[in-house]
Amino acid sequence: MESTNTDMEVVAQLRTARVAAVLESSKGNVSSVLEAPHDSYEAQVYVVKLLDVSPRLGKVAGRRLMAELGIDPLSRVHELTEAQRCALIGAVENPR
């Protein structure tokens, strides 16, 4: 029973972190979420979700950017290489 409670707490923390990350991204602060530590709950969010809500990119441009950079559509923030992370931050801060 104790492990079930612990699991539920972790799921609740993941949900809260995901909502916060998406909210931050929707405010235009995608780079702060992309720079999250690898072991944080925010780093578990899908990159595509962050780019979809970004006011600077949007759904189509975000997915196009991911394809150009060779990022899998189901990649999470913690799975990005340093080069991919830097390229995404550069593209978000300086949209075309």
Secondary structure, DSSP 8 states (H G I E B T S, - for coil): -HHHHHHHHHHHHHHHHHHHHHHHHHTT-HHHHHTS-TTSGGGGSBHHHHHHH-TTTHHHHHHHHHHHHT--TT-BGGG--HHHHHHHHHHHHS--
